[in-house]
Amino acid sequence: MQNALAVVTVVVVGMMVGVEFAVAVFVNPILDRLPDDSRTAAHSDGARVLGGVMPYWYIGSTVLGAIWAAAAWGGAGAPPATAATALLAVSVAMSVLLLVPINNRAKTWDREGKPADWRQQERRWNRYHYLRVGVLVLAFALYAVALDR
């Protein structure tokens, strides 16, 4: 049972990391090359769509990791699984404190209703997102180490 839980956790977290990595490295740079109105519309739509799904994915991944770490307690895989789960908790905190406030504003932006500093807000969101992706990649790597033990 613990092995199945470990595999499910690695797959769920791995897919989440892949989505967030793709947003950071591929999707946002492509959107940033669009004309301003199209760019704003695309970012706003992405903020609504992913903003509706990702909270459940992040929290679900963290819960799966916590269950795995508890089930593995005392075993060789427990320390990396616990550290990975702690990193996922950090990524949730980063999301709530740093990224969600910008995301909530961005999802309301349109051609007529975007603030004067919208580009700066997008750049700030991207910087925070790159940092969060780094935390997620490290968490995923630790889960892979835990799976191997």
N, C-alpha and C positions, 0 to 999 in steps of 0.2 A: 504494500500500500504506500509506504514512504517513497519507494522508487517512482511509482506512478505520479504521486504528488510533486516530486522533484521535477519530473519530465514536464508535467503540465505547467508548472511554475516557470520553468526555463522557456517553454514555447510561448506562453502568454507574455512574459516580460520581454522576450526576444522580439516578438512582433511589435510590441509597443516601442521598443528602442528603435526598431527599423523604421517605423512611421515617423517618429520624432527626428531621427537622423535624416530621413528623406526630406522632411519639411525644411530642416536647417540647411542642408547641403544642395538640394535640387529645387524644391518647389518655390521657396521664397526668393532665391536668386532669379528664377525664371519670372516670377510675378513682378519683381522689382524692375525688370526691363520693359514692362508694359507702360503705355501712356498713363498718366496720373489717374484719370477717372476710372479706367479699366483696372488698374492696380488697386485702387481703393475698393472697388466693388469686389474684386477677387479676394483681397485680404479680409474684407468684411464677411463674405460668404464663408471663407475658411474658418474664421473666428466663430461663426455661428455653428457650423457643422462639427468641427473638431472640438469646439468648446462644449458641445452637448454630449459628446462621447467620451472624451479623454478623462473627465473626473472619475467615471465609473471604472475605466481601464486602470488608472493609476491606483485608486483605492483597492480595487480587486486584486491587482498585482501585489500590492503591499500586504493585503490580508493573506493571500496565498503564500507569500514569502514568510510571513510570521508563523503560519501553521506549519510550514516545512521546517523552519528553524526550531520550533518547539518540538516537533516530532523527531528531529535529528539530535536533540539536546543530549550531550554527553558523547556523541559520536564525532568522528573526524570531520564530517561535513558541516557541523553546527557552527563553528566560528565564521567561516566564509558566508554561510547562508544568513547568519545573524547580521553580519556587517553589511551584506547586500540589502537586507530588509531595512536596516537603519538608513542606508543611502536612498532607498525608495521613499522612506518617510521624509528625508531631507528634500527630495525632489517634489513631494506633495506640498511641503511647507513653502518651498521656493515658488511653486505654481500659485498657491493661494495668495502669498504675500507680494510677489513681484510681477508675475505674468498675467494672472486673471484680471487684476484691475485694468491693465492696458487692453487686454482682450475684450473685456466688457465694454470699454469705450469704442474700440475699433469695430465691433460688430454693429454699431449704430451709424457708422460713417457712410455717407453717400456723397454724390456729386455736390449737393447743396449744403450738406451738413457735416463738414469735417473741420476740426480745429486748425488754427494756423500752424501749430507745431506737430501736425500729424506725422511728418517724416521723422522727426526726432523721436516721437513715441514708437514708431515702427523700429527704428534703429535700436532703441533701448530694449524693446521686446526681443529683438533678434539677439542682442548681447546676452540677455538673461537666458534666452532659449539655448544658445550655444553652451553656456555654463551648465544648464540643466541636462543637456544631451551628454556632456562629459560625465556628469554624476550617474546618469542612466547607463552609459556604456561601462563604467566601472562596476556598477551594481550587477549588470549582466555578466561581466567577466567573473565576478566573485561567485555568482550562482553557478556558472560553468565549472569553476574550481570545486565548489561544494558537490556538484553532481558527480565529479570524477572521484570523490573520496569515498 
